[in-house]
Amino acid sequence: MSNEYEIRIQDKEVPAKALMELKGATGLPLGELRRRVLDGEAVLGCQCSDDDGLARILALHDSLLAQGIRTSLYEDGRLEDVGLFWNLLESWRDTSREVGLNEF
């Protein structure tokens, strides 16, 4: 198990504003983003040890949700609840704080 986490867009029609936000978050060309959305592929992904990647996925999820765009979050290709992503991110942050305190 590789523990890959990703976000996919459920809606097939994504407003231009949201596409530009996706472009900024992913660095992908607009045509590639449109293709991934239409094909139900991930638009952004990361490994579980990438706390910055998890934070970007969650920020994108929250922003798109606020715009009325439905997203799905996946772990290793399995649909998961957003709570799993938040718990994992908090776990990494807690561990980082503990390690940082123990380094001195």
C-alpha positions, 0 to 999 in steps of 0.5 A, a space after each residue: 500500500 503506497 498511501 496516496 491521497 488525491 482529490 477528484 472533482 465530481 462536477 463535470 462543469 467547473 466554472 472558469 474561476 474554479 478552473 483558474 484556482 485549480 490551475 494555480 494549485 496544481 500547475 497543470 494546463 487548463 486543457 489537462 485539468 478539463 480532461 481530468 475532470 471529465 475523465 474523473 481523474 485526480 487533479 491533485 495528489 500526494 503521499 501520506 507523508 507530505 503534510 503540505 500536500 495534504 494541506 493543499 488538498 484540504 484547502 482546495 476541497 474547502 474552497 471548491 466546496 464553498 463555490 458549490 463544486 462537489 469533490 471526492 477524496 481518495 486514499 489508494 483509490 478508495 473513496 474516503 471521508 474528509 475526516 480521514 484527511 484532517 486526522 492524518 494532517 493533524 497527526 503529522 502536525 502533532 508529530 512534527 511539534 513533538 519532534 521539534 520540541 525533542 530536538 533541543 
